[in-house]
């Protein structure tokens, strides 16, 4: 299953709302996760099964979607949120990742 | 505190072998699916392999099938990735990861990563 993330880069300011998109090549039945990765670090799980926030993840991170279209929303960007975000499906083997969206400071 | 501590990366020649290890602590290792995920330099993430909590189910992505083998030792709370017939395109940071109970392909906790460089 191919996951396509858009946009490739999002240039925003602290306090802005960020909306990241992930589109699957076929229905993935909400089996979608979102990860955040900062340079030199391992990814961190934010959201699983489309809308379940992982332990310790702030409420400003919200996942939504169904079928083939999913969204990660960051309601108000904090300085530590500038990073690369990946979506990942587990509906079919092999699990696959999107190519990533970089959220950069404008 | 959940910890996954990796070891075993390094430089290897094409066609060579390497074994990565991942030592787990802070949770009941034998309850969880475990995974390996890799990231080539400057690139995105690629799933490599999964192994069920008791080792009864094992999956490898096609690009490593027949060359890489995931295994685990629940008594030692350790996960392994044996990599044979290595190619330049296997150069990447390899991460071990733990899922959720009874859920195979979610990476809740990650190791620190092990750099594998395949070069002559």
Interface residues (C-beta under 8 A of the other chain):
Chain A: X33 X35 X42 X43 X44 X45 X48 X54 X55 X86 X88 X90 X93 X94 X95 X96 X97 X98 X99 X100
Chain B: X44 X45 X46 X47 X59 X61 X62 X95 X100 X103 X104 X105 X106 X107 X108 X110 X111 X112 X113
